Amino acid sequence: MFNFIFKLLFSLIFIVYSKTIFSYEIGNYSPTYEQSTIVEIDNVIDLVENVKKVIPPLKTRGIGANIFRNVAPATVIIAAEGGMGSGFLINAQGSIITNYHVISDGNNSFHPEVSLVFCPIDMENLEKSIVFRAKVIKVDKSRDLALLQMNSPVNNKISKVVYIDSNTSNVDIGMDVHAIGHPEGQYCTYTKGVVSQIRGGYEWQYSSDNLHKATVIQTQTPINPGNSGGPLINDMGKVIGINTFKNPDATGINYAVSSSEIQDFIVNGPANPISPKADVCDSETPIQEADINENGIIDTYGYDRDCNNIADFFEMDENEDGTIDIIFIDNDQNGIPEISIDFALHEEGEYKGKYFARWVYDTDEDGTPEEICFDIDLDETIDQCRSLS
């Protein structure tokens, strides 16, 4: 009975999304491609990684102003029960990095869900900001790190993605660094300083019953309570660390956990589920499979990203050629996707022969999309959107 419902659900989803939603075009830009085009997903992934490596640097004139203009919209105010801190958006899928102690409940556990607001450039609009919710996906108490996942799609009109430079060799003693956070409740504050030292295997404690250890960057960039979880940024506008703690008995001795630790945490874990008491899961292994075409070949896979034993991320290989044609994201896990994504090749224009991704948003799950967006150059940043409502 379960397999029948699963097959029926995705048959309906595929018919609706492939024949209706995917027929929309965007304003004066209309990517054209053939539905039968075979997309090598490994090539798509490689292309994304290559593009991310050649992101142009920020303008050298007015670096501080450019840093704030570009990174503030990626910086969030995180409110957990009884506390407040900072965080930053690292991809278009809604992943946010912060410190573990920002979401900790003080009882050797953490709050599984938090509220957050993206920094506006115009502080007069702060009271009108949209409040989002995010789930805790995994934590690393030792390195004082946490990964959050937004419960709703990223709104590229009010937020941006900041990229992580995980190569510690790019950090030099004496180089300028920048920070954005919320010291003592002063929201979206920019400060600037220099790197004082890089300290590998550094140990620190917040109380007698915990011990932390990680590679840290020592800076004299002014930070205070409320800055925790915010980005430490180089002149290129990339994150080189996460502002974490300070020496309370000295002035100008502050520390950021290195971005090399952040990258290792994202890729290798440890992975904690949404509930601290639940078992750890492998989000890379499908927990559901289906043969939508009913020909004996598995063509649809469901993955459990938040480790609650319910699939929320689905990949469909419609023509069964070994590559993924369509992705469905069901964040609220009710069987109706809020986001669908397909990959294809540009057939004309300056990007001819290169891949793009099309995102379709149906956040109210009524079968009629509200917005369609394009990642034209596959850099994991939405380039163009069009409202369909």
Legacy VTK file of the C-alpha trace (Angstrom):
# vtk DataFile Version 3.0
C-alpha trace
ASCII
DATASET POLYDATA
POINTS 389 float
0.000 0.000 0.000
2.867 2.409 0.907
4.687 1.828 -2.403
1.452 2.413 -4.318
0.865 5.759 -2.584
4.495 6.745 -3.068
4.340 5.953 -6.782
1.021 7.719 -7.197
2.280 10.812 -5.417
5.341 11.183 -7.625
3.461 10.365 -10.793
1.138 13.275 -10.033
4.019 15.532 -9.002
5.930 14.762 -12.182
2.934 15.399 -14.445
2.131 18.724 -12.773
5.661 20.027 -12.467
7.098 18.833 -15.765
4.178 19.822 -18.013
2.872 22.897 -16.223
5.412 24.545 -13.953
8.401 23.928 -16.200
6.662 25.667 -19.096
7.031 29.094 -17.470
9.577 31.548 -18.818
11.178 34.570 -17.224
10.562 38.098 -18.527
12.952 39.128 -21.265
15.242 36.159 -20.636
13.977 32.814 -21.813
16.448 29.947 -21.551
15.695 27.395 -24.222
16.522 23.734 -24.132
15.191 20.367 -25.181
13.494 18.241 -22.529
15.327 15.217 -23.911
18.756 16.734 -23.249
20.806 14.350 -21.101
22.450 16.265 -18.267
25.550 14.715 -16.719
25.025 15.681 -13.095
28.737 15.153 -12.297
29.537 17.801 -14.897
27.010 20.125 -13.311
28.584 19.641 -9.874
32.102 20.118 -11.255
31.000 23.263 -13.052
29.514 24.697 -9.877
32.727 24.053 -7.966
34.869 25.605 -10.713
32.696 28.692 -10.922
32.874 29.178 -7.144
36.681 29.197 -7.347
36.805 32.132 -9.770
34.341 34.516 -8.137
35.758 37.995 -8.818
37.080 39.984 -5.848
35.245 42.971 -4.467
36.301 46.397 -5.643
39.337 47.657 -3.751
37.889 51.144 -3.363
35.916 51.488 -0.144
36.543 47.890 0.943
34.729 48.225 4.249
31.627 49.655 2.606
31.680 46.939 -0.048
32.120 44.234 2.591
29.093 45.429 4.526
26.992 45.907 1.387
27.702 42.380 0.184
27.966 40.366 3.399
25.404 42.052 5.678
22.502 40.507 3.670
24.086 37.079 4.334
24.343 37.750 8.080
21.452 36.774 10.329
20.224 37.618 13.807
19.560 34.277 15.520
17.110 34.167 18.410
16.938 30.987 20.470
15.018 30.670 23.700
16.908 32.764 26.242
19.677 33.970 23.927
20.712 35.805 20.766
23.659 35.585 18.394
24.790 35.791 14.792
25.084 33.444 11.810
25.603 33.556 8.052
24.023 32.016 4.933
26.413 29.756 2.985
24.310 28.502 0.075
21.094 29.067 -1.860
19.513 26.019 -0.225
19.199 27.866 3.094
22.128 26.441 5.096
23.364 28.708 7.900
26.480 28.421 10.066
26.613 29.651 13.671
28.263 28.748 16.979
26.935 25.842 19.004
26.752 27.986 22.127
24.334 30.349 20.317
21.725 27.577 20.109
22.711 25.713 23.294
20.152 25.518 26.112
22.839 25.344 28.790
21.932 21.794 29.820
24.343 19.923 27.551
21.712 20.071 24.806
20.414 22.566 22.247
17.257 24.160 20.929
16.181 22.166 17.829
14.611 25.193 16.115
15.395 28.927 16.149
14.103 32.184 14.672
16.242 34.380 12.464
16.199 37.693 10.589
18.541 38.762 7.786
20.378 42.034 8.216
18.951 44.854 6.105
21.270 47.457 4.623
18.793 50.158 5.671
18.444 49.822 9.434
15.181 51.777 9.350
13.590 48.678 7.827
14.660 46.350 10.647
11.236 46.338 12.310
9.663 45.329 8.994
12.046 42.426 8.439
10.678 38.953 7.744
11.232 36.430 10.535
12.277 32.963 9.346
12.509 29.646 11.205
15.400 27.217 10.923
16.099 23.706 12.175
19.355 22.532 13.719
20.756 19.925 11.328
24.022 19.020 13.045
26.349 20.303 15.745
29.958 19.950 16.856
30.236 20.841 20.530
34.026 20.466 20.570
34.589 23.032 17.816
31.575 25.108 18.935
29.859 24.899 15.541
26.270 24.345 14.384
24.617 23.986 10.987
21.047 25.225 10.524
18.596 24.667 7.671
15.905 27.234 6.899
12.338 25.891 6.929
11.372 28.052 3.940
13.071 28.930 0.631
15.771 31.580 0.570
14.374 34.960 -0.461
17.087 36.326 -2.752
15.441 39.755 -2.641
16.512 40.273 0.973
19.438 37.901 1.453
22.717 36.925 -0.159
25.123 33.995 0.085
28.628 34.484 1.463
31.344 32.068 0.353
33.852 30.282 2.592
37.603 30.313 1.890
38.720 27.184 3.740
42.407 27.479 2.790
44.185 28.635 5.945
47.320 29.427 3.902
45.385 32.415 2.496
45.297 33.953 5.990
48.339 36.123 6.745
49.413 37.705 10.003
48.674 41.424 9.820
46.073 41.195 7.052
42.892 43.247 7.367
39.752 41.410 8.429
36.147 42.476 8.886
33.290 41.344 11.121
29.518 41.756 11.057
27.365 40.845 14.033
25.157 42.126 16.811
27.344 43.130 19.804
25.267 43.744 22.923
22.101 43.851 20.799
23.434 46.514 18.410
22.134 44.763 15.304
24.085 44.457 12.058
27.252 46.182 13.283
30.421 46.329 11.171
33.913 46.322 12.705
37.407 46.031 11.252
40.740 44.761 12.548
43.782 42.667 11.674
44.876 39.060 12.103
47.149 38.746 15.120
48.007 35.042 14.903
46.783 31.622 13.746
46.683 29.030 16.528
46.248 25.355 15.674
44.744 22.957 18.204
43.820 25.840 20.514
41.840 24.929 23.633
39.338 27.114 25.485
36.513 26.820 28.005
33.329 28.756 28.775
32.768 26.860 32.018
34.491 24.188 34.084
32.411 21.364 32.590
33.238 21.869 28.898
36.389 21.988 26.784
36.690 23.203 23.191
39.519 22.657 20.732
40.037 23.898 17.156
42.274 25.904 14.864
41.447 29.542 15.603
42.362 32.918 14.165
43.367 35.450 16.800
42.367 38.994 15.864
41.984 42.385 17.483
38.757 42.939 15.551
36.313 44.292 18.160
33.682 41.672 19.078
31.353 41.313 22.054
28.462 39.058 23.149
26.087 38.990 20.194
28.921 38.728 17.667
29.181 34.982 18.308
28.409 33.026 15.155
29.026 35.946 12.808
31.469 35.931 9.875
35.104 37.006 9.942
35.721 38.227 6.405
38.770 38.938 4.240
39.126 41.786 1.739
37.806 39.508 -1.007
34.469 39.282 0.798
34.909 35.619 1.758
34.546 34.048 5.206
37.836 32.954 6.791
36.409 32.258 10.247
33.450 32.444 12.605
33.722 34.944 15.458
33.440 32.802 18.582
34.973 34.094 21.820
37.217 36.726 23.424
39.644 36.979 26.316
37.531 38.686 29.006
40.623 39.794 30.924
42.338 41.594 28.054
41.588 44.126 25.338
41.884 43.246 21.653
42.405 39.495 22.072
39.537 37.861 20.197
39.184 34.542 18.425
37.393 33.097 15.406
37.196 29.373 14.673
38.970 28.934 11.331
37.001 28.382 8.125
39.034 25.200 7.584
37.260 23.811 10.658
33.907 25.035 9.326
34.432 23.278 5.993
35.510 20.041 7.674
32.459 20.207 9.946
30.111 20.691 6.972
31.619 17.824 4.980
32.563 15.321 7.670
30.377 16.081 10.680
29.807 15.022 13.346
26.134 14.947 12.417
23.458 15.414 15.041
19.768 15.139 14.181
17.103 17.696 14.882
16.560 16.193 18.324
19.651 15.706 20.495
18.202 12.406 21.722
17.555 10.867 18.282
19.923 8.533 16.482
22.382 9.947 13.965
21.407 9.216 10.348
23.214 9.098 7.022
21.545 11.771 4.893
23.414 10.523 1.801
21.609 7.163 1.819
18.068 7.033 0.374
15.393 5.881 2.788
12.742 5.508 0.052
12.900 4.183 -3.500
10.238 3.912 -6.186
9.762 2.672 -9.745
7.502 5.410 -11.112
7.724 4.062 -14.675
6.792 0.570 -13.435
9.364 -1.196 -15.581
11.458 -2.793 -12.846
14.004 0.049 -12.692
14.249 2.278 -9.625
13.998 5.860 -10.875
13.097 7.913 -7.772
14.970 8.214 -4.490
13.956 9.935 -1.245
16.503 11.234 1.285
16.124 12.235 4.938
18.153 15.429 5.446
17.070 16.222 9.015
17.316 12.693 10.415
13.698 12.242 11.523
13.137 9.174 9.307
10.899 11.094 6.854
12.125 11.791 3.319
12.226 15.495 2.434
14.542 15.573 -0.618
13.723 13.579 -3.760
15.720 12.896 -6.924
14.028 11.628 -10.080
15.784 10.009 -13.043
12.804 10.181 -15.382
14.435 8.676 -18.472
16.478 6.161 -16.407
19.816 7.081 -17.937
21.661 7.244 -14.631
21.476 11.039 -14.208
19.067 13.146 -12.163
16.558 15.145 -14.200
14.443 16.755 -11.476
14.833 17.473 -7.756
11.872 17.980 -5.421
12.258 19.531 -1.954
9.542 18.918 0.637
10.733 20.911 3.657
7.611 20.400 5.768
7.542 16.688 4.857
3.837 16.518 4.048
4.277 14.828 0.661
3.846 18.043 -1.381
7.078 19.743 -2.571
7.543 23.473 -2.127
10.521 23.645 -4.506
11.356 21.860 -7.744
14.620 22.139 -9.672
15.662 20.921 -13.108
18.984 21.180 -14.987
19.497 21.817 -18.680
21.790 23.325 -21.304
21.628 26.822 -22.753
21.052 26.486 -26.487
21.823 30.052 -27.479
23.383 33.287 -26.261
26.634 33.841 -24.373
26.096 30.749 -22.227
25.411 28.408 -25.151
26.434 24.857 -24.294
26.633 25.561 -20.555
24.271 24.358 -17.853
21.674 26.311 -15.915
19.216 25.397 -13.178
15.556 26.390 -12.973
13.916 26.747 -9.541
10.137 26.776 -9.193
8.593 27.831 -5.883
5.140 26.728 -4.728
5.416 27.712 -1.067
1.686 27.456 -0.333
1.570 23.993 -1.945
-1.571 24.706 -3.982
-0.137 23.381 -7.263
0.270 26.891 -8.693
3.819 28.301 -8.448
4.316 31.820 -7.128
7.821 32.389 -8.458
10.289 30.969 -10.959
14.022 31.664 -10.725
17.119 30.858 -12.765
20.677 30.148 -11.723
22.028 31.030 -15.145
25.698 30.158 -14.571
25.307 27.456 -11.905
27.177 29.356 -9.179
24.513 28.426 -6.595
23.208 32.006 -6.648
19.827 32.908 -8.135
20.376 35.339 -11.027
16.860 36.144 -12.244
13.379 35.675 -10.849
9.868 36.358 -11.991
6.730 36.478 -9.880
3.927 34.328 -11.242
1.232 35.471 -8.844
LINES 1 390
389 0 1 2 3 4 5 6 7 8 9 10 11 12 13 14 15 16 17 18 19 20 21 22 23 24 25 26 27 28 29 30 31 32 33 34 35 36 37 38 39 40 41 42 43 44 45 46 47 48 49 50 51 52 53 54 55 56 57 58 59 60 61 62 63 64 65 66 67 68 69 70 71 72 73 74 75 76 77 78 79 80 81 82 83 84 85 86 87 88 89 90 91 92 93 94 95 96 97 98 99 100 101 102 103 104 105 106 107 108 109 110 111 112 113 114 115 116 117 118 119 120 121 122 123 124 125 126 127 128 129 130 131 132 133 134 135 136 137 138 139 140 141 142 143 144 145 146 147 148 149 150 151 152 153 154 155 156 157 158 159 160 161 162 163 164 165 166 167 168 169 170 171 172 173 174 175 176 177 178 179 180 181 182 183 184 185 186 187 188 189 190 191 192 193 194 195 196 197 198 199 200 201 202 203 204 205 206 207 208 209 210 211 212 213 214 215 216 217 218 219 220 221 222 223 224 225 226 227 228 229 230 231 232 233 234 235 236 237 238 239 240 241 242 243 244 245 246 247 248 249 250 251 252 253 254 255 256 257 258 259 260 261 262 263 264 265 266 267 268 269 270 271 272 273 274 275 276 277 278 279 280 281 282 283 284 285 286 287 288 289 290 291 292 293 294 295 296 297 298 299 300 301 302 303 304 305 306 307 308 309 310 311 312 313 314 315 316 317 318 319 320 321 322 323 324 325 326 327 328 329 330 331 332 333 334 335 336 337 338 339 340 341 342 343 344 345 346 347 348 349 350 351 352 353 354 355 356 357 358 359 360 361 362 363 364 365 366 367 368 369 370 371 372 373 374 375 376 377 378 379 380 381 382 383 384 385 386 387 388
